[in-house]
Amino acid sequence: MKKRFILALAMLLILAIGSYWGFKKLGGNAPIAIQLVQKKPDNLAGITYRGTPGNEELGQIFIKMETQKGLHPGSQLHTIYEVEPAGKLDTMIVFVGINQTLPIADLEFRSFEYDSYLLAKIKSNKWVMPGPDTVQEKLAEYAQENNLELSGVYIDKIISENEVQVIAPIK
């Protein structure tokens, strides 16, 4: 009985160490780099989606915007979650767009009146990337420490599968 207990304990210890090593290897607990940028956020051209997260229309919007990104070299995909869903059947409102200086036909155009913003850079595997609440908390802490007031808008700039930047305009 004692040997089984020791064997089970050893296996749990190996499993825990292996899991932690894998988590760290994927970029878990990677620091969120935050910096103040003294310029206006980029203008965005895109589409606003209202509906449930699992709807095919949302996937089609992302495909359309990826196509637009390919047609406009140097642009990046951006999302603004105006209403985040709590569950799979809840309604969400999300703007999906690309950065553009001028409007594009048949797309909404958004510009921002703010003169500066906080930029949070997150680099880690998508499976261990910090959630939006964690990033927003870090941005709020940074703003409070530096006597800045955030606008409440958070723009996710998708650089790659393993890198996201969050733009938080300052009032």
C-alpha positions, -999 to +999 in steps of 0.1 A: +000+000+000+028+024+009+046+016-024+014+025-044+011+058-026+047+067-033+044+057-069+012+077-073+028+107-056+059+104-079+036+102-110+017+133-099+049+152-093+062+143-127+029+153-143+029+186-125+065+194-134+059+184-171+027+205-173+044+236-158+074+232-182+050+229-211+030+260-200+063+280-197+075+267-230+043+280-247+048+314-233+026+312-202+032+339-176+050+360-203+051+396-193+027+420-209+048+449-222+030+482-220+041+515-234+027+550-240+025+560-277+021+597-284+000+596-316-035+589-327-047+553-331-049+542-367-081+547-386-100+515-393-121+503-422-143+472-415-176+456-406-196+455-374-211+421-365-241+417-342-251+382-334-240+350-316-203+339-315-210+306-334-228+322-363-212+315-398-216+352-407-189+361-382-165+337-399-174+351-433-166+387-420-132+376-408-125+359-442-136+391-460-114+413-439-084+389-443-090+393-481-090+431-477-058+428-456-042+410-485-053+437-509-038+464-487-002+456-480+010+467-446-024+466-430-032+444-399-065+429-387-081+447-358-111+439-336-131+460-312-154+440-289-182+465-280-203+438-263-185+406-253-207+375-251-210+357-217-219+324-234-223+308-268-259+320-273-254+355-261-254+384-285-221+401-292-211+432-311-177+432-326-161+455-352-136+437-375-114+459-396-080+468-410-060+499-405-064+524-434-059+561-438-088+565-462-123+548-463-128+517-485-161+513-504-187+492-487-169+492-453-175+513-422-148+538-414-137+545-378-113+572-367-104+581-332-101+616-317-076+606-290-040+619-293-023+591-275-028+555-264-013+527-243+000+498-263+002+463-247+022+437-265+015+401-258+036+373-272+027+337-263+010+307-278-028+312-282-035+284-258-018+302-228-023+338-239-038+360-211-075+368-215-089+402-223-098+409-186-062+403-175-048+426-202-074+453-194-065+451-157-028+456-165-035+486-188-057+501-161-030+496-135-004+513-158-028+542-165-035+547-128+002+546-119+009+573-146-021+595-139-037+587-173-074+582-180-084+554-205-113+559-229-127+525-223-121+514-259-098+484-264-086+476-300-070+442-305-044+443-333-037+408-344-001+406-355+002+368-358-013+337-342+011+341-313+013+379-310-015+404-302-013+441-294-040+459-275-045+496-281-062+515-253-068+552-263-062+578-236-088+606-230 
